[in-house]
Amino acid sequence: MIETERTLLRPIEKEDNEQIFDYRADSETNKYQGWIPKTLNDVNEFISKNPDEFNKPETWFQLVIIEKSTNKIIGDIGIHFIDSDNHQSEIGCTLNKEYHGKGFATETMRATAGFLFNKLDKHRIVTSIDPQNIDSIKLVERLGFRKEGHFKESLFIDGEWVDDIVYAILNREWK
Ligand SMILES: CC(C)(COP(=O)(O)OP(=O)(O)OC[C@H]1O[C@@H](n2cnc3c(N)ncnc32)[C@H](O)[C@@H]1OP(=O)(O)O)[C@@H](O)C(=O)NCCC(=O)NCCS
Protein backbone atom coordinates (compact mmCIF):
# COMPACT_ATOMS: atom_id res chain seq x y z
CA MET A 1 0.00 0.00 0.00
CA ILE A 2 2.84 2.41 0.94
CA GLU A 3 6.38 1.47 0.01
CA THR A 4 9.66 3.00 1.20
CA GLU A 5 13.25 2.07 0.47
CA ARG A 6 13.43 -0.52 3.27
CA THR A 7 9.80 -1.18 4.15
CA LEU A 8 6.27 -1.96 3.04
CA LEU A 9 3.21 -0.68 4.91
CA ARG A 10 -0.04 -2.64 4.68
CA PRO A 11 -3.26 -2.95 6.70
CA ILE A 12 -2.98 -5.00 9.88
CA GLU A 13 -4.17 -8.64 9.56
CA LYS A 14 -5.30 -11.36 11.99
CA GLU A 15 -2.12 -13.37 11.43
CA ASP A 16 0.02 -10.42 12.62
CA ASN A 17 -1.15 -10.88 16.21
CA GLU A 18 1.92 -12.60 17.70
CA GLN A 19 4.50 -10.29 16.14
CA ILE A 20 2.48 -7.26 17.27
CA PHE A 21 2.07 -8.65 20.79
CA ASP A 22 5.86 -9.14 20.95
CA TYR A 23 6.65 -5.42 20.84
CA ARG A 24 3.36 -3.78 21.87
CA ALA A 25 3.32 -5.67 25.20
CA ASP A 26 6.71 -4.18 26.11
CA SER A 27 5.38 -1.86 28.81
CA GLU A 28 8.69 -0.04 29.42
CA THR A 29 9.25 0.94 25.76
CA ASN A 30 5.59 1.82 25.34
CA LYS A 31 5.12 3.63 28.65
CA TYR A 32 3.82 6.77 26.93
CA GLN A 33 1.21 4.86 24.92
CA GLY A 34 -2.46 4.73 25.84
CA TRP A 35 -2.80 1.06 24.83
CA ILE A 36 -0.55 -1.77 26.03
CA PRO A 37 -1.91 -5.31 25.44
CA LYS A 38 -1.72 -7.74 28.35
CA THR A 39 -2.73 -10.84 26.39
CA LEU A 40 -2.73 -12.04 22.79
CA ASN A 41 -6.48 -11.73 22.94
CA ASP A 42 -6.16 -7.97 23.54
CA VAL A 43 -4.25 -7.80 20.24
CA ASN A 44 -6.87 -9.95 18.47
CA GLU A 45 -9.55 -7.52 19.62
CA PHE A 46 -7.44 -4.54 18.50
CA ILE A 47 -7.01 -6.09 15.03
CA SER A 48 -10.69 -7.00 14.73
CA LYS A 49 -11.64 -3.35 15.33
CA ASN A 50 -9.63 -2.10 12.35
CA PRO A 51 -12.11 -0.61 9.85
CA ASP A 52 -12.72 -2.48 6.56
CA GLU A 53 -12.30 0.77 4.72
CA PHE A 54 -9.19 3.00 4.63
CA ASN A 55 -9.73 6.79 4.89
CA LYS A 56 -13.11 6.48 6.60
CA PRO A 57 -14.02 9.61 8.62
CA GLU A 58 -13.81 9.37 12.42
CA THR A 59 -11.89 6.08 12.52
CA TRP A 60 -8.36 4.93 13.37
CA PHE A 61 -6.76 2.70 10.73
CA GLN A 62 -3.77 0.58 11.61
CA LEU A 63 -0.93 -0.26 9.20
CA VAL A 64 1.94 -2.62 9.95
CA ILE A 65 5.51 -1.85 8.91
CA ILE A 66 7.26 -4.78 7.23
CA GLU A 67 11.01 -4.80 6.75
CA LYS A 68 11.49 -5.87 3.12
CA SER A 69 14.77 -7.68 3.64
CA THR A 70 13.40 -10.02 6.37
CA ASN A 71 9.64 -9.86 5.79
CA LYS A 72 9.25 -9.21 9.53
CA ILE A 73 6.78 -6.83 11.16
CA ILE A 74 8.95 -4.20 12.85
CA GLY A 75 6.23 -1.83 14.02
CA ASP A 76 3.00 -0.11 13.14
CA ILE A 77 1.55 3.24 12.18
CA GLY A 78 -1.94 4.33 13.19
CA ILE A 79 -3.82 6.91 11.16
CA HIS A 80 -6.79 8.71 12.66
CA PHE A 81 -9.13 10.18 10.06
CA ILE A 82 -10.29 12.79 12.49
CA ASP A 83 -13.09 14.93 11.20
CA SER A 84 -16.39 14.09 9.55
CA ASP A 85 -15.51 15.98 6.34
CA ASN A 86 -12.14 14.15 6.36
CA HIS A 87 -9.58 16.90 5.77
CA GLN A 88 -7.40 16.26 8.82
CA SER A 89 -5.51 13.24 10.10
CA GLU A 90 -3.57 12.25 13.18
CA ILE A 91 -0.64 9.81 13.00
CA GLY A 92 1.37 7.78 15.49
CA CYS A 93 4.17 5.24 15.21
CA THR A 94 5.33 2.33 17.37
CA LEU A 95 8.48 0.36 16.57
CA ASN A 96 9.79 -2.89 17.98
CA LYS A 97 12.62 -1.83 20.33
CA GLU A 98 15.15 -3.84 18.28
CA TYR A 99 14.49 -1.46 15.38
CA HIS A 100 14.88 1.84 17.22
CA GLY A 101 17.69 4.19 16.24
CA LYS A 102 17.88 3.04 12.61
CA GLY A 103 15.71 5.63 10.93
CA PHE A 104 12.72 3.33 10.30
CA ALA A 105 10.23 5.63 12.03
CA THR A 106 11.45 8.68 10.10
CA GLU A 107 11.34 6.78 6.80
CA THR A 108 7.85 5.32 7.28
CA MET A 109 6.22 8.34 8.95
CA ARG A 110 7.59 10.58 6.17
CA ALA A 111 6.08 8.26 3.55
CA THR A 112 2.77 8.11 5.42
CA ALA A 113 2.51 11.89 5.75
CA GLY A 114 3.46 12.23 2.06
CA PHE A 115 0.73 9.75 1.13
CA LEU A 116 -1.87 11.62 3.20
CA PHE A 117 -0.94 14.97 1.67
CA ASN A 118 -0.16 14.01 -1.92
CA LYS A 119 -2.55 11.11 -2.57
CA LEU A 120 -5.42 11.89 -0.19
CA ASP A 121 -5.06 15.67 -0.28
CA LYS A 122 -5.34 16.11 3.49
CA HIS A 123 -5.12 19.69 4.74
CA ARG A 124 -3.43 19.13 8.11
CA ILE A 125 -1.75 16.30 10.03
CA VAL A 126 -1.44 16.33 13.80
CA THR A 127 0.26 14.18 16.37
CA SER A 128 -0.22 14.01 20.10
CA ILE A 129 2.82 13.28 22.29
CA ASP A 130 3.65 12.93 25.98
CA PRO A 131 6.23 15.71 26.72
CA GLN A 132 8.54 13.10 28.26
CA ASN A 133 8.58 11.05 25.05
CA ILE A 134 11.78 12.62 23.70
CA ASP A 135 12.34 10.14 20.83
CA SER A 136 8.88 10.82 19.53
CA ILE A 137 9.35 14.61 19.76
CA LYS A 138 12.65 14.32 17.88
CA LEU A 139 10.91 12.21 15.24
CA VAL A 140 8.15 14.69 14.45
CA GLU A 141 10.49 17.69 14.57
CA ARG A 142 12.77 15.86 12.09
CA LEU A 143 9.73 15.58 9.81
CA GLY A 144 9.05 19.31 10.04
CA PHE A 145 6.03 19.30 12.36
CA ARG A 146 5.51 22.50 14.40
CA LYS A 147 4.72 22.49 18.11
CA GLU A 148 1.25 24.00 18.43
CA GLY A 149 0.44 23.59 22.07
CA HIS A 150 1.19 22.03 25.42
CA PHE A 151 -1.93 20.88 27.22
CA LYS A 152 -1.58 20.49 30.98
CA GLU A 153 -3.02 17.27 32.43
CA SER A 154 -5.44 16.91 29.55
CA LEU A 155 -5.35 13.10 29.28
CA PHE A 156 -6.30 10.53 31.94
CA ILE A 157 -4.14 7.46 31.33
CA ASP A 158 -3.80 4.54 33.75
CA GLY A 159 -5.32 6.45 36.64
CA GLU A 160 -3.13 9.51 36.13
CA TRP A 161 -3.58 12.95 34.55
CA VAL A 162 -0.81 13.51 32.00
CA ASP A 163 0.26 16.42 29.79
CA ASP A 164 -0.05 16.29 26.02
CA ILE A 165 1.89 18.18 23.34
CA VAL A 166 0.30 18.68 19.95
CA TYR A 167 2.47 18.98 16.85
CA ALA A 168 1.05 19.66 13.38
CA ILE A 169 1.95 20.34 9.78
CA LEU A 170 -0.13 21.74 6.94
CA ASN A 171 -0.19 20.42 3.38
CA ARG A 172 1.41 23.65 2.08
CA GLU A 173 4.22 23.35 4.64
CA TRP A 174 5.08 19.79 3.54
CA LYS A 175 8.05 19.40 1.23
C1 LIG B 1 8.71 6.99 18.66
C2 LIG B 1 9.63 5.95 18.01
C3 LIG B 1 8.90 5.24 16.90
C4 LIG B 1 10.87 6.69 17.47
O1 LIG B 1 11.81 5.73 17.04
P1 LIG B 1 13.32 6.15 16.69
O2 LIG B 1 14.07 4.89 16.50
O3 LIG B 1 13.81 7.14 17.69
O4 LIG B 1 13.19 6.94 15.32
P2 LIG B 1 13.80 6.53 13.91
O5 LIG B 1 13.47 5.12 13.61
O6 LIG B 1 13.39 7.56 12.95
O7 LIG B 1 15.37 6.60 14.16
C5 LIG B 1 16.01 7.86 14.34
C6 LIG B 1 17.34 7.64 15.00
O8 LIG B 1 18.08 6.69 14.24
C7 LIG B 1 19.29 7.30 13.75
N1 LIG B 1 19.53 6.68 12.42
C8 LIG B 1 20.33 5.63 12.21
N2 LIG B 1 20.29 5.26 10.92
C9 LIG B 1 19.43 6.09 10.29
C10 LIG B 1 18.99 6.20 8.96
N3 LIG B 1 19.38 5.35 8.01
N4 LIG B 1 18.10 7.16 8.67
C11 LIG B 1 17.66 8.03 9.61
N5 LIG B 1 18.06 7.97 10.91
C12 LIG B 1 18.94 7.00 11.25
C13 LIG B 1 19.01 8.79 13.76
O9 LIG B 1 20.20 9.53 13.86
C14 LIG B 1 18.18 8.91 15.02
O10 LIG B 1 19.01 8.82 16.15
P3 LIG B 1 18.89 9.87 17.38
O11 LIG B 1 17.49 9.72 17.95
O12 LIG B 1 19.95 9.44 18.30
O13 LIG B 1 19.07 11.23 16.79
C15 LIG B 1 10.11 4.90 19.06
O14 LIG B 1 10.78 5.56 20.10
C16 LIG B 1 8.99 4.07 19.68
O15 LIG B 1 8.49 3.12 19.06
N6 LIG B 1 8.57 4.40 20.92
C17 LIG B 1 7.53 3.66 21.59
C18 LIG B 1 6.18 3.97 21.06
C19 LIG B 1 5.81 5.43 21.21
O16 LIG B 1 5.93 6.02 22.28
N7 LIG B 1 5.32 6.01 20.12
C20 LIG B 1 4.93 7.39 20.05
C21 LIG B 1 3.47 7.53 19.91
S1 LIG B 1 3.08 9.21 19.52
PDBQT file of the ligand as one rigid body, heavy atoms in Angstrom, charges set to zero:
ROOT
HETATM    1  C1  LIG A 201       8.707   6.986  18.659  1.00  0.00    +0.000 C 
HETATM    2  C2  LIG A 201       9.632   5.948  18.010  1.00  0.00    +0.000 C 
HETATM    3  C3  LIG A 201       8.902   5.238  16.896  1.00  0.00    +0.000 C 
HETATM    4  C4  LIG A 201      10.873   6.685  17.470  1.00  0.00    +0.000 C 
HETATM    5  O1  LIG A 201      11.814   5.735  17.044  1.00  0.00    +0.000 OA
HETATM    6  P1  LIG A 201      13.323   6.148  16.691  1.00  0.00    +0.000 P 
HETATM    7  O2  LIG A 201      14.074   4.893  16.499  1.00  0.00    +0.000 OA
HETATM    8  O3  LIG A 201      13.812   7.137  17.688  1.00  0.00    +0.000 OA
HETATM    9  O4  LIG A 201      13.186   6.940  15.325  1.00  0.00    +0.000 OA
HETATM   10  P2  LIG A 201      13.804   6.533  13.914  1.00  0.00    +0.000 P 
HETATM   11  O5  LIG A 201      13.473   5.123  13.606  1.00  0.00    +0.000 OA
HETATM   12  O6  LIG A 201      13.391   7.559  12.952  1.00  0.00    +0.000 OA
HETATM   13  O7  LIG A 201      15.370   6.601  14.161  1.00  0.00    +0.000 OA
HETATM   14  C5  LIG A 201      16.009   7.856  14.338  1.00  0.00    +0.000 C 
HETATM   15  C6  LIG A 201      17.338   7.644  14.998  1.00  0.00    +0.000 C 
HETATM   16  O8  LIG A 201      18.079   6.695  14.238  1.00  0.00    +0.000 OA
HETATM   17  C7  LIG A 201      19.286   7.302  13.745  1.00  0.00    +0.000 C 
HETATM   18  N1  LIG A 201      19.525   6.680  12.416  1.00  0.00    +0.000 N 
HETATM   19  C8  LIG A 201      20.334   5.630  12.213  1.00  0.00    +0.000 A 
HETATM   20  N2  LIG A 201      20.294   5.257  10.924  1.00  0.00    +0.000 NA
HETATM   21  C9  LIG A 201      19.434   6.092  10.295  1.00  0.00    +0.000 A 
HETATM   22  C10 LIG A 201      18.988   6.200   8.959  1.00  0.00    +0.000 A 
HETATM   23  N3  LIG A 201      19.377   5.346   8.014  1.00  0.00    +0.000 N 
HETATM   24  N4  LIG A 201      18.097   7.162   8.668  1.00  0.00    +0.000 NA
HETATM   25  C11 LIG A 201      17.662   8.033   9.613  1.00  0.00    +0.000 A 
HETATM   26  N5  LIG A 201      18.059   7.966  10.907  1.00  0.00    +0.000 NA
HETATM   27  C12 LIG A 201      18.940   7.001  11.245  1.00  0.00    +0.000 A 
HETATM   28  C13 LIG A 201      19.011   8.787  13.758  1.00  0.00    +0.000 C 
HETATM   29  O9  LIG A 201      20.202   9.532  13.861  1.00  0.00    +0.000 OA
HETATM   30  C14 LIG A 201      18.178   8.910  15.023  1.00  0.00    +0.000 C 
HETATM   31  O10 LIG A 201      19.006   8.825  16.149  1.00  0.00    +0.000 OA
HETATM   32  P3  LIG A 201      18.886   9.871  17.377  1.00  0.00    +0.000 P 
HETATM   33  O11 LIG A 201      17.490   9.720  17.945  1.00  0.00    +0.000 OA
HETATM   34  O12 LIG A 201      19.945   9.436  18.303  1.00  0.00    +0.000 OA
HETATM   35  O13 LIG A 201      19.072  11.226  16.791  1.00  0.00    +0.000 OA
HETATM   36  C15 LIG A 201      10.110   4.903  19.063  1.00  0.00    +0.000 C 
HETATM   37  O14 LIG A 201      10.783   5.556  20.103  1.00  0.00    +0.000 OA
HETATM   38  C16 LIG A 201       8.987   4.073  19.675  1.00  0.00    +0.000 C 
HETATM   39  O15 LIG A 201       8.491   3.121  19.063  1.00  0.00    +0.000 OA
HETATM   40  N6  LIG A 201       8.571   4.400  20.923  1.00  0.00    +0.000 N 
HETATM   41  C17 LIG A 201       7.534   3.660  21.592  1.00  0.00    +0.000 C 
HETATM   42  C18 LIG A 201       6.182   3.968  21.056  1.00  0.00    +0.000 C 
HETATM   43  C19 LIG A 201       5.807   5.433  21.208  1.00  0.00    +0.000 C 
HETATM   44  O16 LIG A 201       5.931   6.018  22.279  1.00  0.00    +0.000 OA
HETATM   45  N7  LIG A 201       5.324   6.015  20.119  1.00  0.00    +0.000 N 
HETATM   46  C20 LIG A 201       4.925   7.390  20.051  1.00  0.00    +0.000 C 
HETATM   47  C21 LIG A 201       3.475   7.525  19.913  1.00  0.00    +0.000 C 
HETATM   48  S1  LIG A 201       3.076   9.212  19.519  1.00  0.00    +0.000 SA
ENDROOT
TORSDOF 0
